[in-house]
């Protein structure tokens, strides 16, 4: 069960209006807390207090390191979305999650729309973006100015968009069973919250029908293809693979 808490009643009211979650004082046995401090909104584990809180940070830590040292347009995700062929393609990230890949794409010049259906994850993303928009780093402020957040179910949202995007990006949660590949401890809170994207395969064909160039699906390197559908081609790394599916119109025209 998920509940919310906050340092002040005002923060609690604001967060409750965004998420619709009950306050922790009225809920017994919550497993996860969405907590608002004066500085940020974060996820906290009630069952394992040793886990660090999880929050979105586009300014420091891993986001900063990847922005400065990630390899620019030579990195795999840049090649997957076609940055050599497409000039600053418009990207829709239909499984936004914590926004990490969306931030990378925006840092490379792409306008990115992040679509997230979970009200809790949307609240984390919204908070991270708002803090980044007023941070002292002008480069980060410029990057997040290219990021637009939408709270919606991706399939429903996609149905009314038309072919408004060059690239559609999918990074569905995948159950990783190997102990050696366990995610960082704090990310276990996130996995417990969102679970597996069991309906992700149903997004593939609508995405191909609603983009101009391609659909990019991020997978663990040894994972099966999404929905069993073979891609047009793949770009592989040590632990991650990007499967590229041409837009339906391009495929039909033999491009």
N, C-alpha and C positions, 0 to 999 in steps of 0.2 A: 504494500500500500504506500502511496505517495501523499505527503502532506507538505504544507508550507509553514515557515516561521520567519521572523524578521526581528531586527534589532529594535524597531519602533513600530507602533501601531500604524503610522502613516505608510511606512514601507510595506507592511503586511497587507494593508488595504489595496495599495497599488498593484502588488503582485497577485493578489486574489482576483482582482478585476481582469488581469491579463490571462490567468490560467484556469480559473474556476475551481482551483483546488481548495480543500478544507484547511482551516488553520490547525496546527498540531495540537492546540489545547482542546480541540473538540474531537480529536481522533486518537484512539488508542492503538498501539502496536504498529505505527508507521515504520516501514522498512527504509525509506529514503525521504530526506527532507530537501525541499527547495528553499534555501534560506537567503534572505536579502540582508546584507550588511550596508553600512554607509558607503562602502567602497564598491561593492559588486554583488551579483547574484551567483550563488553556487549550489552545487549538489553535495549533500552530506549523507554518509551512510550511518544509519542508526544501529545496524547489526554489527558493524566493525568500525569503531571509532578511530582505529589506527590508520584507516585510509584517509589520504589527504582529500580535502574538498576539490571538486571538479568545477572549473569555470572556463569561460572563453576569454582568451587573451591574445589579441592580434598585435600587441605592442612589444611584449617581452618574450623571453623563453624560446620555445621551438619555432614559433612564427617568425621572430626576429632573425634567428640563426638561418632558417631556410631562405628568408628574403635576401639576406646578405651573401650566403654561401651555397645556396641550393643548386646552382648551375644554370640559372637563367633559362633562356629558350632552348638550351641543349638538353634539359632534363626530360625524362620520359613523358611526363604529363603534358609538357609543351608540345612535344612531337605528336602525342596522341590526339590532341585537339586540333592539330594542323597549323601551328603558328608559322611554319615556313611557307605554307601555301596561302593561308587565310590571314588577312591583316586585322588584328584585334577582333576576332570573331565574337559575336554575342553568344554567351553561354547561359544555359539554364541548368542549374544543379538541382535535380529533382529529389535527391536524398542528401540534403544539406548537412545533417549531423551537426558537428561542432564547427563547420565552416573552414576547416583547415585547407582543403584543396581549393575551395572557392577563393580563399585569400591568396593562394599561390597564383591562380589564374588571373585574378585582378591585379596582382603585382606585376604580371607580365603584360598588362595593358588591356585585358579582356573585360568588357562590361559583363557582370555576372548577376543573375537573379537566383537567389537561394530560396528553394521551396521546402518548407518543413511542416509536417502535419502534427507532430507532437507539441502540445502547448507548453510543456516543460522545456523541451529542447529549444523551441522558438523563443521562450523567455531568456534562456541562457545566451542565445545568439544575439537577440535584440540588445541585451545588456552589454555584451562584448563589443558590438558595433557602436553603440552609443558612447562607450568609454573611449574607443579608438577615434571617434570623430572629433573629440575634444582633447586628445593627447597632445603633448608638446612636439612630437615627431611629425614634421610636415609631410614626409614621405608616406607615413602610415595614413595620415588624413587624406592624402590624395588617392591612395589605394582603396580605402573603404568608401570613398565617394563613388567608386565604380561598382559597389555592391548594394543590391536591393534585396530586402528580405520580405518573403511572402509567407503567411500562415495559411496553408491550404493542403488538401489532399492532392497529390501530384496528378493523378489521373483525371480528376475533376477539373483541376486548374488547366491542365494541358488541353483539354477538350475545347476550351473557349479561346485559346491563344492563337490558333492558326500556326503557320510556319514562320513564327516571329524570331526564331533563334537559328543561328548557324550550327551550333553544337549543343547537344543535350548530354549531360554528364550524369552517370549513375554510379554510386558506390554503396551498394546494399550491404547490410551487415551479413557476415558469413560466419557460421559456427566453426571456430578453430579448436580442434581437439588435441593437438600436440602440445604437451607440457612445455616444450622448449620454445614455443611461439606464443606463450601467454602474454597478453597485453600488460601494460603498466597497471599497477594495482588500482590507481584511481579510476582508470578506464573501465574497470569491472562494474563500477556504479552505473556507468553509462550503458553498458551491455545489459545489466539487470533491468534498467529502465526501459530501453527500446526493444529488447529481444531481437529476434531474427526478422528480416524483411521477407516474410514468406510470400508476399504478393509482388515481389520485385520483378519477377519474370513477366508479369502481366503488363509492366510498363514498357517493355522493349519495343513491341510493334507500334503502339501509339507514339512512342518517342521517334521512331524512324519515320512515321507518317507526318510528324509535326516539326521537323527540322529541315534546314536547307542543305546541310553538308553531311553530318555524321552523328552517330551516337557513340559515346565512349563509355565503356563499362570497366570499372576498376575491380580486379579480383585478386585474391591470393594466388601466387604463382602456380600452385598445383590444383587449384579449384576447377571444377567443371565449368563449361560455358554456361552463362545465364540462360535458364530455360532449355538447355540442351541445344541452343542455336549456335552454329558455327559462325564466327565473325568473318568479315572480309579480310582482315589481317590483325595481328597482335604485336604489341611491343612489350617485351619481357625484361624484368629486372631480377634481382636476387630473390626478393620475397613478394613482389607485386607484378601483376600483368595487366596491361590495358588492352581490352578487346575493342576493336573498331568496327562498327556496322555502318555501312553507307545509308544515307537517307533513302527512303523508299523510292522517291522519284529518280534519284541517281541510279539506283540499282535497276529499276525498270528500263532506264535508258542505256544501260550497259556501261555506265561511267566507272 
